[in-house]
Amino acid sequence: MKTISKIALGLSAVLLIVGCSDNKVSPTTVQKVKPTISEESLGLRTTDLYSEKSDTFGDETKYSTNYAGSGHKISRAFQDAPPMIPHDIDGMLPITINNNQCTGCHMPEVASSMAATPIPNSHFTNFRPKSVAMSGANTSSQTLSNVSIKKGDHLVGARFNCSQCHAPQSDSPAPKNNFEAVFTDPNGASQSAWSGTKLMEGIDTTQ
């Protein structure tokens, strides 16, 4: 009897809900908002991002094929920017710590005779030297007087891989931008100003 009563109550609840739903409510209309920025304008290509049409193509990379010493150097992008490589580097890569063909022309003692840009002093200076723990010295202090930062005769380990910062020049058209380099040095477009006394500016631990 109790089971029949529960079934009757359940049917009554269903009929009540169905009866209340006679008044049909129109579904809410979802309006698609038009984006203010098109997807095509987000990248370097201006064509449809979802298909590869005939008008979708990238700019061809055209690296210099001039031999070393004959290339045309372009201006640096900003003050003290790593200069780009103006000549062909085919056969010179990969650079290893034991095989670096760049040093054959760019070491300071031979660069002028090879008409090459000499490697700057910064590449012979280790700015991350090992601190020497002295008896009773606090090596965690902010003034590490026992640390020596000075120019050496060999490329430091962090500088042997030239292609890590220096990239080959390409004649491909670059994306348009409004950036204008402001050089702090009169020869900043072709030479680094981070040398000599400026190399150690603000460093008090030089010995």
C-alpha contacts under 8 A as a table, 3 or more apart, distances in Angstrom:
res1	aa1	res2	aa2	distance
1	M	4	I	5.20
1	M	5	S	6.38
2	K	5	S	5.07
2	K	6	K	6.35
3	T	6	K	5.19
3	T	7	I	6.37
4	I	7	I	5.13
4	I	8	A	6.18
5	S	8	A	5.07
5	S	9	L	6.20
6	K	9	L	5.12
6	K	10	G	6.19
7	I	10	G	5.07
7	I	11	L	6.25
8	A	11	L	5.22
8	A	12	S	6.18
9	L	12	S	5.08
9	L	13	A	6.30
10	G	13	A	5.21
10	G	14	V	6.40
11	L	14	V	5.08
11	L	15	L	6.18
12	S	15	L	5.15
12	S	16	L	6.10
13	A	16	L	5.05
13	A	17	I	6.30
14	V	17	I	5.22
14	V	18	V	6.18
15	L	18	V	5.05
15	L	19	G	5.93
16	L	19	G	5.07
16	L	20	C	6.25
17	I	20	C	5.15
17	I	21	S	6.31
18	V	21	S	5.15
18	V	22	D	6.82
19	G	22	D	5.68
20	C	23	N	6.93
21	S	24	K	6.50
35	P	38	S	6.46
37	I	41	S	7.08
37	I	42	L	7.90
38	S	41	S	5.52
38	S	42	L	7.10
39	E	42	L	5.43
39	E	43	G	7.75
39	E	49	L	7.46
40	E	43	G	6.49
40	E	45	R	6.95
40	E	46	T	4.96
40	E	47	T	5.91
40	E	48	D	6.27
40	E	49	L	6.65
41	S	44	L	7.51
41	S	45	R	7.61
41	S	46	T	6.04
43	G	46	T	7.10
44	L	175	P	7.22
45	R	56	T	7.32
45	R	57	F	7.97
45	R	58	G	7.68
47	T	55	D	7.34
47	T	56	T	6.19
48	D	51	S	5.96
48	D	52	E	7.57
48	D	53	K	7.90
49	L	52	E	7.65
52	E	55	D	7.99
52	E	56	T	5.95
53	K	56	T	5.35
54	S	57	F	7.50
59	D	172	S	6.50
59	D	173	P	7.19
60	E	172	S	6.27
61	T	170	S	6.16
61	T	171	D	7.12
61	T	172	S	5.42
62	K	170	S	5.05
62	K	171	D	5.29
62	K	172	S	5.74
63	Y	88	D	7.27
63	Y	168	P	6.60
63	Y	169	Q	5.94
63	Y	170	S	4.46
63	Y	171	D	6.54
64	S	71	G	7.54
64	S	86	P	6.58
64	S	87	H	5.51
64	S	88	D	5.45
64	S	168	P	7.53
64	S	169	Q	6.55
64	S	170	S	6.43
64	S	171	D	7.54
65	T	87	H	6.30
65	T	88	D	4.81
66	N	70	S	5.98
66	N	71	G	5.50
66	N	86	P	7.77
66	N	87	H	5.07
66	N	88	D	5.57
67	Y	70	S	5.81
67	Y	71	G	6.89
67	Y	87	H	5.53
67	Y	88	D	5.69
68	A	71	G	6.64
68	A	86	P	7.83
68	A	87	H	5.17
68	A	88	D	6.71
69	G	87	H	7.29
69	G	114	M	7.10
69	G	115	A	6.12
69	G	116	A	6.48
70	S	87	H	7.14
71	G	86	P	4.93
71	G	87	H	5.11
72	H	86	P	5.85
72	H	87	H	7.96
73	K	84	M	7.57
73	K	85	I	7.64
73	K	86	P	5.38
74	I	84	M	7.54
74	I	86	P	7.67
74	I	169	Q	7.96
75	S	83	P	7.90
75	S	189	A	4.99
75	S	190	S	5.87
76	R	79	Q	7.15
76	R	80	D	7.67
76	R	81	A	5.92
76	R	82	P	7.34
76	R	83	P	5.86
76	R	84	M	7.60
76	R	188	G	7.58
76	R	189	A	5.01
76	R	190	S	6.21
77	A	81	A	6.20
77	A	181	A	6.38
77	A	189	A	7.57
78	F	81	A	5.35
78	F	181	A	5.22
78	F	182	V	6.80
78	F	183	F	6.54
78	F	188	G	7.64
78	F	189	A	7.23
79	Q	181	A	7.56
79	Q	182	V	7.20
79	Q	183	F	5.11
79	Q	184	T	6.63
79	Q	185	D	7.50
79	Q	188	G	5.43
79	Q	189	A	6.94
79	Q	192	S	7.07
79	Q	193	A	7.65
80	D	188	G	6.83
80	D	191	Q	7.20
80	D	192	S	4.71
80	D	193	A	6.32
80	D	194	W	6.75
81	A	192	S	7.61
82	P	165	C	6.33
82	P	166	H	5.90
83	P	166	H	6.29
83	P	190	S	7.81
84	M	166	H	5.33
84	M	167	A	5.26
84	M	168	P	5.63
84	M	169	Q	5.75
85	I	88	D	7.97
85	I	166	H	6.42
85	I	167	A	5.83
85	I	168	P	4.43
85	I	169	Q	5.69
86	P	168	P	6.30
86	P	169	Q	5.59
87	H	168	P	7.25
87	H	169	Q	7.75
88	D	168	P	7.69
89	I	92	M	5.32
89	I	93	L	7.06
89	I	168	P	7.67
90	D	93	L	6.96
92	M	95	I	6.97
92	M	100	N	7.75
92	M	101	Q	6.18
92	M	102	C	7.80
95	I	99	N	6.04
95	I	100	N	5.26
95	I	101	Q	7.59
95	I	160	F	7.90
95	I	161	N	5.97
95	I	162	C	7.41
95	I	163	S	7.60
96	T	99	N	4.98
96	T	100	N	6.03
96	T	160	F	7.38
96	T	161	N	6.74
97	I	100	N	6.67
97	I	157	G	7.77
97	I	160	F	5.91
97	I	161	N	7.26
100	N	103	T	6.09
100	N	104	G	7.89
100	N	160	F	7.48
100	N	161	N	7.94
101	Q	104	G	5.55
101	Q	105	C	7.88
102	C	105	C	6.02
102	C	106	H	6.07
102	C	162	C	7.69
103	T	106	H	5.00
103	T	107	M	5.20
104	G	107	M	6.61
104	G	110	V	7.80
105	C	110	V	6.19
105	C	111	A	5.46
105	C	114	M	5.94
105	C	116	A	6.29
106	H	110	V	6.74
106	H	111	A	4.83
106	H	114	M	7.91
106	H	116	A	5.77
106	H	117	T	5.92
106	H	118	P	4.79
106	H	119	I	5.68
107	M	110	V	5.71
107	M	111	A	5.68
107	M	118	P	5.66
107	M	119	I	5.66
108	P	111	A	5.22
108	P	112	S	7.49
108	P	118	P	4.75
108	P	119	I	5.96
108	P	120	P	7.74
109	E	112	S	7.51
110	V	113	S	5.57
110	V	114	M	6.34
111	A	114	M	5.09
111	A	115	A	6.01
111	A	116	A	4.83
111	A	117	T	6.10
111	A	118	P	5.13
112	S	115	A	5.07
112	S	116	A	6.15
112	S	117	T	7.60
112	S	118	P	7.42
113	S	116	A	7.72
119	I	123	H	6.76
120	P	123	H	5.83
120	P	124	F	7.49
120	P	195	S	7.18
121	N	124	F	5.27
121	N	125	T	6.49
121	N	151	K	6.92
121	N	195	S	6.35
121	N	196	G	7.77
121	N	199	L	7.98
122	S	125	T	5.16
122	S	151	K	7.81
122	S	194	W	7.63
122	S	195	S	6.92
122	S	199	L	6.90
123	H	126	N	7.79
123	H	155	L	5.79
123	H	156	V	6.39
123	H	159	R	5.81
124	F	151	K	5.56
124	F	152	G	5.38
124	F	153	D	6.45
124	F	154	H	5.79
124	F	155	L	4.73
124	F	156	V	5.52
125	T	149	I	7.10
125	T	150	K	5.86
125	T	151	K	4.45
125	T	152	G	6.04
125	T	155	L	7.71
125	T	156	V	6.51
126	N	129	P	5.91
126	N	149	I	6.41
126	N	150	K	7.02
126	N	151	K	7.22
126	N	152	G	7.98
126	N	156	V	5.93
127	F	149	I	6.12
128	R	149	I	7.98
129	P	147	V	6.97
129	P	148	S	7.04
129	P	149	I	6.81
130	K	147	V	7.21
131	S	139	T	7.32
131	S	144	L	7.77
131	S	146	N	6.59
131	S	147	V	5.23
132	V	146	N	6.29
132	V	147	V	6.85
133	A	137	A	6.51
133	A	138	N	7.91
133	A	139	T	6.41
133	A	146	N	7.98
134	M	137	A	5.15
134	M	146	N	7.90
138	N	141	S	5.81
139	T	144	L	6.46
140	S	144	L	7.84
141	S	144	L	6.33
144	L	147	V	5.60
144	L	205	T	7.18
145	S	148	S	7.77
145	S	205	T	5.81
146	N	205	T	7.73
147	V	205	T	6.29
147	V	206	T	7.92
148	S	205	T	5.95
148	S	206	T	5.50
148	S	207	Q	5.76
149	I	205	T	6.59
149	I	206	T	5.09
149	I	207	Q	6.93
150	K	206	T	6.21
150	K	207	Q	6.93
152	G	155	L	7.72
155	L	159	R	6.19
155	L	160	F	6.22
156	V	159	R	5.50
156	V	160	F	6.75
157	G	160	F	5.76
158	A	161	N	7.46
159	R	162	C	6.68
161	N	164	Q	5.64
162	C	165	C	6.16
162	C	166	H	5.94
163	S	166	H	4.80
163	S	167	A	5.91
164	Q	167	A	7.72
183	F	186	P	6.95
183	F	187	N	7.91
183	F	188	G	5.26
183	F	189	A	6.95
184	T	188	G	6.70
185	D	188	G	4.79
185	D	193	A	6.38
186	P	189	A	7.94
187	N	190	S	5.79
187	N	191	Q	5.59
187	N	192	S	7.82
188	G	191	Q	5.14
188	G	192	S	6.09
188	G	193	A	6.79
192	S	195	S	7.21
193	A	198	K	7.52
194	W	198	K	5.55
194	W	199	L	5.34
195	S	198	K	5.39
195	S	199	L	4.63
196	G	199	L	5.48
196	G	200	M	7.58
197	T	200	M	5.73
197	T	201	E	6.33
198	K	201	E	4.87
200	M	203	I	5.44
200	M	206	T	7.69
203	I	206	T	6.69
